[in-house]
Amino acid sequence: MHRYGGRMADPKKNPETRNLDARSLRGLAHPLRMQLLDALRRFGPATASQLGDRLGESSGATSYHLRQLAAHGFVEDDPERGKGRERWWRAVHQGTRTDENLLYDPDPAVRGAVNTLIHLQADAHTRELSTFLGTFHDVPEEWRGASNISDWSLHLTPELAREMNEKLEAIVESYKAAVPGNLAPGERPYRIHLHAFPRTDEENSK
């Protein structure tokens, strides 16, 4: 889970979310590192070799980028599994949040890293949605009716837009809190994307 914008998470109230600063942002804004972190969050601890097989990468590449993620505090050794020859890794947090103020950082490298991170996130959302649509008829019927692809066009002020986004996030978080660590009967992993942005095309900017 990667979030961009909005209020920063309170580490005491939400220790599962990592707030990105300029340094950690540059450590994460890389395609393979984001894939590695997402894989560890979704599927649990793994070795560099296992992650390489899952992502179609060499163990040398995954091992290098895992060490970079560890240097920036995104992953760590899994002490319960790291007793053999292979090193096991696990995600430190289940989500990250990018402060919108980093877009205005005086360092162009930081602004570029934010831009890279946002585009990588958008690309990942597109792939996930395309995969779902491509396998739609393989999904159980009850889950087809429980999916949603909708869009709305509103007229809002920045203040109302922020208020709406905060309310939407609160609703999603309330359902997340109700889900136990292990899947209960009838449950399955469920993905939610939220894209909300001002229109900038000519017909709506007048």
Buried (B, 14 or more C-beta within 10 A) or exposed (E): BBBBBBEBBEEEEBEBBBBBBBEBBBBBBBEBBBBBBBBBBEEEBBBBBBBBEBBEBEBEBBBBBBEBBBEBEBBBEBEEBBEEEEBBBBBBBBBBBBBEEBBEBEEEEBBEBBEBBBEBBEEBBEEEEEEEEEEEEEBEEEEEEEEEEEEEEEEEEEEEBBEEBEEEBEEEEEEBEEEEEEEEEEEEEEEEEEEBEEEEEEEEEE
